[in-house]
Amino acid sequence: MQIPEISPQQLQTRLAQGDPCVVVDLRQPWEYAAGHIPGAVHIFIQDIPTRLHELPQDQDIVFQCWHGMTSLDVAAFAIQNGWLAGHIASLSGGMAGWVQTHGPQSLEAA
């Protein structure tokens, strides 16, 4: 299954424009608390099977992990469980790519 990826630049542009997309941070709770993309919701990877239903099916969802590999798996899982492929993406390079592109000052702490 081919999962669409969105670059850190594309995601930042969408967020700055107020596009309705949900960023889901899949990292450990302490990682999320230390710094996350502004507005991102936290669902730890191990909780996805029981919490996936909390995510809207009528909005774009961008899954994000540390390096962008786990988020590809979660995106595929969402599609396999009824979310439309056109609404699902993975952040290319994950949080590491975001920080490399936008710097640590672009993060918000919990």
C-alpha positions as CSV (number, residue, x, y, z in Angstrom):
1,M,0.0,0.0,0.0
2,Q,1.4,3.4,-1.0
3,I,1.0,6.0,1.8
4,P,1.1,9.6,0.8
5,E,3.8,11.6,2.6
6,I,3.7,15.3,3.4
7,S,6.9,17.3,3.9
8,P,7.5,19.5,6.9
9,Q,7.3,22.6,4.7
10,Q,4.0,21.5,3.2
11,L,2.5,20.7,6.6
12,Q,3.7,24.0,8.1
13,T,2.1,25.9,5.1
14,R,-1.2,24.1,5.6
15,L,-1.2,24.8,9.3
16,A,-0.3,28.4,8.8
17,Q,-3.2,28.8,6.3
18,G,-5.6,27.2,8.8
19,D,-6.3,24.2,6.6
20,P,-8.4,21.7,8.6
21,C,-6.0,18.9,9.2
22,V,-5.3,16.9,12.3
23,V,-1.7,16.2,13.2
24,V,-1.4,13.1,15.4
25,D,1.8,12.7,17.4
26,L,2.5,9.0,18.0
27,R,5.5,9.3,20.2
28,Q,5.9,8.5,23.9
29,P,4.0,10.8,26.3
30,W,7.2,12.4,27.6
31,E,8.4,13.1,24.1
32,Y,5.1,14.8,23.3
33,A,5.3,16.8,26.5
34,A,8.8,17.9,25.8
35,G,7.9,19.4,22.5
36,H,5.4,18.8,19.7
37,I,4.0,20.5,16.5
38,P,1.6,23.2,17.6
39,G,-1.9,21.9,17.7
40,A,-0.9,18.2,17.4
41,V,-3.0,15.7,19.3
42,H,-1.3,12.9,21.2
43,I,-2.2,9.3,20.7
44,F,0.6,7.0,21.7
45,I,1.3,4.4,19.0
46,Q,0.2,1.5,21.3
47,D,-3.1,3.2,21.9
48,I,-4.0,3.5,18.2
49,P,-6.1,0.3,18.0
50,T,-8.4,1.5,20.8
51,R,-8.4,5.2,20.1
52,L,-8.4,5.4,16.3
53,H,-12.2,6.0,16.4
54,E,-11.5,9.4,18.1
55,L,-10.1,10.7,14.8
56,P,-12.4,12.4,12.3
57,Q,-13.0,10.5,9.0
58,D,-14.0,13.7,7.1
59,Q,-10.7,15.7,7.7
60,D,-7.2,15.2,6.6
61,I,-5.0,13.4,9.2
62,V,-1.2,13.6,9.3
63,F,0.4,10.9,11.4
64,Q,3.8,11.8,12.9
65,C,6.4,9.8,14.8
66,W,10.1,10.4,15.4
67,H,11.6,9.5,12.0
68,G,8.6,8.9,9.8
69,M,8.5,5.1,9.7
70,T,6.0,4.2,12.4
71,S,3.6,6.8,11.1
72,L,3.6,5.1,7.7
73,D,2.4,1.9,9.4
74,V,-0.2,3.7,11.4
75,A,-1.5,5.5,8.3
76,A,-1.8,2.1,6.6
77,F,-3.7,0.8,9.6
78,A,-6.1,3.7,9.5
79,I,-6.8,3.1,5.8
80,Q,-7.3,-0.6,6.4
81,N,-9.8,0.3,9.2
82,G,-12.0,2.5,7.0
83,W,-10.4,5.9,6.7
84,L,-10.2,7.2,3.2
85,A,-6.7,7.1,1.7
86,G,-7.2,10.6,0.3
87,H,-7.5,11.9,3.9
88,I,-4.4,10.1,5.4
89,A,-0.7,11.1,5.2
90,S,2.5,10.6,7.1
91,L,4.9,13.4,7.9
92,S,8.1,12.7,5.8
93,G,11.1,12.5,8.2
94,G,8.8,12.7,11.2
95,M,9.7,15.0,14.1
96,A,13.4,14.8,13.2
97,G,12.6,16.3,9.8
98,W,10.3,18.9,11.3
99,V,13.0,20.1,13.7
100,Q,15.7,20.0,11.1
101,T,13.5,22.1,8.8
102,H,11.8,24.5,11.3
103,G,14.1,24.3,14.3
104,P,13.3,23.4,17.9
105,Q,11.8,26.8,18.5
106,S,8.9,25.8,16.3
107,L,7.7,23.3,18.9
108,E,5.2,23.8,21.7
109,A,5.6,22.2,25.1
110,A,2.8,20.6,27.0
